[in-house]
Amino acid sequence: MYDAIIIGAGYAGLSAARQLKRTGKNILVLEARERVGGRIHTQFLNDGNYADIGGQWIGATQNRMYELAREYGIDTFPTYDSGKSSLYAKEKIKLYKGIIPPLPLFALLNLDGAIKKINRLSKTIDLDRPWISPNAAVLDKMTLSEWLDRHLKNEKARQLFTVAAEAIFATDATTISMLHVLFYTKSGKDFDTLMNIKKGAQQDRLKGGAQSIALQMAGELTDCIQFNKAVTHIDQSGETVLAGGDGFSFTAKKIILAVPPAVARKIIFSQELPEQKKLFLHQNFMGSVIKCYAVYPTPFWRQQGKNGLCAAPGQPISVTFDNSPADGNKGILMGFALAESARNLLLLSEQERRKIVLSNFAAYFGTEAASPELYLDKSFTEEPWSMGCYAGMMPVNGWTVSGPAARSITGHIHWAGTETATQWNGYMEGAVRSGERAAAEVRQVI
Ligand SMILES: Cc1cc2nc3c(=O)[nH]c(=O)nc-3n(C[C@H](O)[C@H](O)[C@H](O)COP(=O)(O)OP(=O)(O)OC[C@H]3O[C@@H](n4cnc5c(N)ncnc54)[C@H](O)[C@@H]3O)c2cc1C
């Protein structure tokens, strides 16, 4: 009989487990995979370099992630952004400085105005209870796409906004509620912070990969974690709560469920969850993204004065970054296929995807980009313990209908995971904060 069982060893579950263990609680962590990190997975290459095939960046105001990196002696390094960014449109490259590509004056004003309006509106959102924010019911009935129809009429501006929005949300503007967009924006400070490299969410990378903090956390928990233990049912019919799966069952006073809502849906709860909680688990849906990597002997684009950032509206790979190692001993380009493009590319074989992705890279950075030493791509959509990425999003009538259940405690079950976070919802930072919040809830009652 444990004080608490934590289900899921992603950043949320590990943060919760670490806090409880440090206060002397008898805990058990059950993880379905054979590794920790969840949606964070650092894949090492033969030459000692690595690719973060899940999440990778930390940035401005993500204080818990920086504190954890310092605590475990893990260095960060800035995302490479010296030189010019590229815009690929009408089969031509235009180079520009900064994050917003060159646009005709009216388009630029329209884009700038829309971003400023989103920032202004997002300031009115109540992060703890988005559904009580001013005008919440109206905003929650509207998709981002519908809002853009009214506020971003210039076609070029809209195309570029779509590149940024899909890179931030990993889903189509037609699928997310405007209330969620505003909540998410404020949760990560503002739209500029979500978009930017410097002073933004893409500012820094972790030396050794984004999984390194998770591995250090797991080092503190070696006697408490059990791998390949997918929990399939939870029974809280008595005074205690039982988590069971294929060939195992364990009992505890409390459970912290730290898995994405879409994945929690698959668990059988012996007592039906409250209706609103069931709705939240069903409404919150995962985005779609494929991270595509090409490794070259050198970051050759830097010699062309390019920083590796390319925005390419309407292309299968709509945005790229320089993901080379800190010392530049290799050149690594990383491109995102997002939303509908991701879903379309996932219908193809890896060989077919490789051809399309490298042809995009060559169009953006020259023919040298067509022949990397290594190509790899990864989507978490087909992984049963993630079911998509980057994170769970809210559709129209999501927050106002089931939002109040997002973090509500159900009997002995406490809920963690980045989708339950108020700050940096959808990011590692949000996952850590949610785990620490759930651990504090449990500590109050055991
Ligand atoms: C491609 C991609 C790019 C991203 N980029 C960034 C980025 O640059 N910066 C950033 O901050 N964030 C990024 N993210 C988002 C970030 O990865 C997540 O917000 C964060 O890792 C979520 O952590 P979590 O602990 O809430 O959930 P998860 O990491 O999903 O952890 C849940 C864990 O629970 C386990 N599990 C699931 N079901 C069960 C079960 N039934 N029984 C037992 N165990 C179970 C899973 O195996 C997993 O280990 C990205 C994500 C992806 C996929």
Ligand as a Chemical Component Dictionary entry (heavy atoms), coordinates in Angstrom:
data_LIG
# 
_chem_comp.id                   LIG 
_chem_comp.type                 NON-POLYMER 
_chem_comp.pdbx_formal_charge   0 
_chem_comp.three_letter_code    LIG 
# 
loop_
_chem_comp_atom.comp_id 
_chem_comp_atom.atom_id 
_chem_comp_atom.alt_atom_id 
_chem_comp_atom.type_symbol 
_chem_comp_atom.charge 
_chem_comp_atom.model_Cartn_x 
_chem_comp_atom.model_Cartn_y 
_chem_comp_atom.model_Cartn_z 
_chem_comp_atom.pdbx_ordinal 
LIG C1  C1  C 0 7.257  17.099 -31.453 1  
LIG C2  C2  C 0 7.054  17.861 -30.180 2  
LIG C3  C3  C 0 7.656  19.095 -30.031 3  
LIG C4  C4  C 0 7.494  19.814 -28.841 4  
LIG N1  N1  N 0 8.221  20.956 -28.627 5  
LIG C5  C5  C 0 8.289  21.500 -27.387 6  
LIG C6  C6  C 0 9.266  22.463 -27.046 7  
LIG O1  O1  O 0 10.128 22.805 -27.874 8  
LIG N2  N2  N 0 9.253  22.988 -25.789 9  
LIG C7  C7  C 0 8.354  22.576 -24.845 10 
LIG O2  O2  O 0 8.390  23.077 -23.693 11 
LIG N3  N3  N 0 7.426  21.624 -25.116 12 
LIG C8  C8  C 0 7.389  21.065 -26.341 13 
LIG N4  N4  N 0 6.525  20.043 -26.635 14 
LIG C9  C9  C 0 5.481  19.718 -25.637 15 
LIG C10 C10 C 0 6.059  18.929 -24.461 16 
LIG O3  O3  O 0 6.733  17.813 -24.949 17 
LIG C11 C11 C 0 4.943  18.515 -23.527 18 
LIG O4  O4  O 0 4.212  19.657 -23.123 19 
LIG C12 C12 C 0 5.419  17.845 -22.239 20 
LIG O5  O5  O 0 6.476  16.968 -22.475 21 
LIG C13 C13 C 0 4.241  17.096 -21.613 22 
LIG O6  O6  O 0 4.660  16.438 -20.437 23 
LIG P1  P1  P 0 3.598  15.604 -19.591 24 
LIG O7  O7  O 0 4.349  14.983 -18.476 25 
LIG O8  O8  O 0 2.440  16.449 -19.293 26 
LIG O9  O9  O 0 3.051  14.482 -20.589 27 
LIG P2  P2  P 0 3.852  13.295 -21.345 28 
LIG O10 O10 O 0 5.221  13.740 -21.692 29 
LIG O11 O11 O 0 2.968  12.866 -22.452 30 
LIG O12 O12 O 0 3.971  12.156 -20.249 31 
LIG C14 C14 C 0 2.940  11.250 -20.017 32 
LIG C15 C15 C 0 3.583  9.917  -19.666 33 
LIG O13 O13 O 0 2.570  9.005  -19.289 34 
LIG C16 C16 C 0 2.822  7.738  -19.875 35 
LIG N5  N5  N 0 1.532  7.056  -19.981 36 
LIG C17 C17 C 0 0.507  7.354  -20.819 37 
LIG N6  N6  N 0 -0.533 6.525  -20.583 38 
LIG C18 C18 C 0 -0.148 5.691  -19.574 39 
LIG C19 C19 C 0 -0.795 4.610  -18.898 40 
LIG N7  N7  N 0 -2.035 4.231  -19.191 41 
LIG N8  N8  N 0 -0.096 3.966  -17.916 42 
LIG C20 C20 C 0 1.165  4.351  -17.596 43 
LIG N9  N9  N 0 1.817  5.348  -18.211 44 
LIG C21 C21 C 0 1.162  6.027  -19.194 45 
LIG C22 C22 C 0 3.463  8.089  -21.202 46 
LIG O14 O14 O 0 4.212  7.010  -21.707 47 
LIG C23 C23 C 0 4.323  9.288  -20.830 48 
LIG O15 O15 O 0 5.616  8.893  -20.421 49 
LIG C24 C24 C 0 6.657  19.302 -27.806 50 
LIG C25 C25 C 0 6.046  18.052 -27.984 51 
LIG C26 C26 C 0 6.256  17.332 -29.128 52 
LIG C27 C27 C 0 5.667  15.960 -29.219 53 
# 
loop_
_chem_comp_bond.comp_id 
_chem_comp_bond.atom_id_1 
_chem_comp_bond.atom_id_2 
_chem_comp_bond.value_order 
_chem_comp_bond.pdbx_ordinal 
LIG C1  C2  SING 1  
LIG C2  C3  SING 2  
LIG C2  C26 DOUB 3  
LIG C3  C4  DOUB 4  
LIG C4  N1  SING 5  
LIG C4  C24 SING 6  
LIG N1  C5  DOUB 7  
LIG C5  C6  SING 8  
LIG C5  C8  SING 9  
LIG C6  O1  DOUB 10 
LIG C6  N2  SING 11 
LIG N2  C7  SING 12 
LIG C7  O2  DOUB 13 
LIG C7  N3  SING 14 
LIG N3  C8  DOUB 15 
LIG C8  N4  SING 16 
LIG N4  C9  SING 17 
LIG N4  C24 SING 18 
LIG C9  C10 SING 19 
LIG C10 O3  SING 20 
LIG C10 C11 SING 21 
LIG C11 O4  SING 22 
LIG C11 C12 SING 23 
LIG C12 O5  SING 24 
LIG C12 C13 SING 25 
LIG C13 O6  SING 26 
LIG O6  P1  SING 27 
LIG P1  O7  DOUB 28 
LIG P1  O8  SING 29 
LIG P1  O9  SING 30 
LIG O9  P2  SING 31 
LIG P2  O10 DOUB 32 
LIG P2  O11 SING 33 
LIG P2  O12 SING 34 
LIG O12 C14 SING 35 
LIG C14 C15 SING 36 
LIG C15 O13 SING 37 
LIG C15 C23 SING 38 
LIG O13 C16 SING 39 
LIG C16 N5  SING 40 
LIG C16 C22 SING 41 
LIG N5  C17 SING 42 
LIG N5  C21 SING 43 
LIG C17 N6  DOUB 44 
LIG N6  C18 SING 45 
LIG C18 C19 SING 46 
LIG C18 C21 DOUB 47 
LIG C19 N7  SING 48 
LIG C19 N8  DOUB 49 
LIG N8  C20 SING 50 
LIG C20 N9  DOUB 51 
LIG N9  C21 SING 52 
LIG C22 O14 SING 53 
LIG C22 C23 SING 54 
LIG C23 O15 SING 55 
LIG C24 C25 DOUB 56 
LIG C25 C26 SING 57 
LIG C26 C27 SING 58 
# 
